[in-house]
Amino acid sequence: MQIPAASIEEYLVNVPDERKEALTRLYKTISEHLPKGFQESLTYGMIGWSVPLETYPDGYHCTPNTPLPFINLASQKNFIALYHMGIYADPELLDWFVNEFPKHSKRKLDMGKSCIRFKKPEDIPFELIAELLQKMSPQEWISLYEKLYKKKK
């Protein structure tokens, strides 16, 4: 479900009422706990945080001349989605998150490769998400990205 918006503020206003409070709290959690150096923007129809081109001029290999994406937050049709590329790229971080999740939620973890899905807004483990956000700096993400994904020249 695409939310029409020209700004992050507009996106948050246009979220369905039953998700507005949880999505806004998740947005604030990300903004407050993500290490310095990521830039916030609307990207791919979602709220996103990426490594700016000023920090990493090579940008994202899939769409050259765009910042390197790291986290996206969206209200999808049936859930709130948190996309975290660090979990996708780092098996140790993924293992940590999978092992910690049951300590913070009575729900079963609903997750794809980088997408953590929350069907019930009241079940979002904000403290765990805050801890996850602090585990990778922009420089660590750049290093991991270059090691795993950047095309070799």
TORMAR-739714 format. One record per residue (C-alpha): x, y, z; residue in three letters. Coordinates in steps of 0.1 Angstrom, whole numbers, padded with zeros to 4 digits, always signed. Layout:
XYZALA...
***
This chain:
+0000+0000+0000MET+0017+0032-0012GLN+0011+0062+0010ILE+0010+0094-0011PRO+0034+0119+0004ALA+0058+0146-0006ALA+0075+0147+0028SER+0081+0125+0058ILE+0057+0146+0078GLU+0030+0141+0052GLU+0037+0104+0051TYR+0032+0101+0089LEU+0000+0121+0087VAL-0014+0099+0059ASN-0007+0066+0077VAL-0040+0048+0086PRO-0052+0058+0120ASP-0048+0024+0135GLU-0011+0024+0128ARG-0003+0061+0131LYS+0008+0061+0168GLU+0030+0030+0164ALA+0046+0041+0131LEU+0053+0075+0145THR+0069+0060+0176ARG+0090+0037+0154LEU+0100+0066+0133TYR+0111+0085+0164LYS+0129+0054+0177THR+0149+0052+0145ILE+0157+0089+0144SER+0168+0089+0180GLU+0189+0057+0180HIS+0205+0054+0146LEU+0241+0064+0147PRO+0250+0099+0133LYS+0259+0100+0096GLY+0228+0085+0080PHE+0205+0108+0061GLN+0167+0107+0063GLU+0145+0110+0032SER+0114+0097+0014LEU+0127+0070-0009THR+0110+0041-0028TYR+0077+0054-0014GLY+0088+0049+0022MET+0107+0067+0049ILE+0143+0059+0045GLY+0177+0063+0060TRP+0208+0060+0038SER+0245+0069+0036VAL+0246+0102+0018PRO+0266+0106-0014LEU+0289+0131+0004GLU+0300+0103+0027THR+0299+0075+0001TYR+0301+0090-0035PRO+0299+0056-0052ASP+0263+0053-0040GLY+0240+0024-0045TYR+0251+0000-0073HIS+0215-0008-0083CYS+0206+0029-0090THR+0238+0048-0095PRO+0241+0084-0082ASN+0217+0076-0053THR+0226+0073-0016PRO+0233+0039-0002LEU+0201+0027+0014PRO+0202+0012+0049PHE+0168+0013+0066ILE+0133+0019+0053ASN+0100+0022+0072LEU+0066+0017+0056ALA+0030+0011+0063SER+0022-0018+0040GLN-0013-0033+0033LYS-0013-0057+0062ASN+0016-0047+0084PHE+0042-0021+0094ILE+0075-0030+0077ALA+0110-0022+0089LEU+0136-0030+0062TYR+0171-0033+0077HIS+0199-0040+0052MET+0224-0047+0079GLY+0204-0078+0090ILE+0203-0089+0054TYR+0240-0085+0050ALA+0254-0096+0083ASP+0246-0132+0095PRO+0259-0125+0130GLU+0236-0095+0133LEU+0207-0115+0120LEU+0214-0143+0145ASP+0216-0118+0173TRP+0183-0103+0164PHE+0165-0137+0159VAL+0178-0148+0193ASN+0169-0116+0211GLU+0134-0112+0196PHE+0116-0138+0218PRO+0129-0120+0249LYS+0111-0088+0238HIS+0079-0101+0221SER+0054-0128+0228LYS+0047-0130+0190ARG+0066-0152+0166LYS+0091-0132+0145LEU+0077-0125+0110ASP+0107-0117+0089MET+0119-0119+0053GLY+0155-0113+0042LYS+0156-0077+0053SER+0120-0070+0062CYS+0107-0073+0098ILE+0069-0073+0097ARG+0046-0062+0125PHE+0010-0071+0119LYS-0001-0057+0153LYS+0013-0023+0162PRO+0010-0030+0199GLU+0035-0059+0195ASP+0065-0038+0182ILE+0095-0043+0205PRO+0107-0007+0205PHE+0136-0013+0229GLU+0149-0042+0208LEU+0147-0021+0176ILE+0165+0008+0194ALA+0193-0017+0203GLU+0194-0031+0168LEU+0198+0004+0153LEU+0229+0011+0174GLN+0248-0019+0161LYS+0260-0006+0127MET+0275+0028+0119SER+0275+0043+0084PRO+0312+0033+0080GLN+0305-0003+0091GLU+0276-0005+0066TRP+0298+0009+0038ILE+0326-0017+0046SER+0301-0046+0047LEU+0283-0034+0015TYR+0316-0031-0004GLU+0327-0065+0008LYS+0295-0083-0002LEU+0277-0063-0029TYR+0298-0038-0048LYS+0307-0050-0083LYS+0344-0056-0086LYS+0360-0032-0111LYS
***
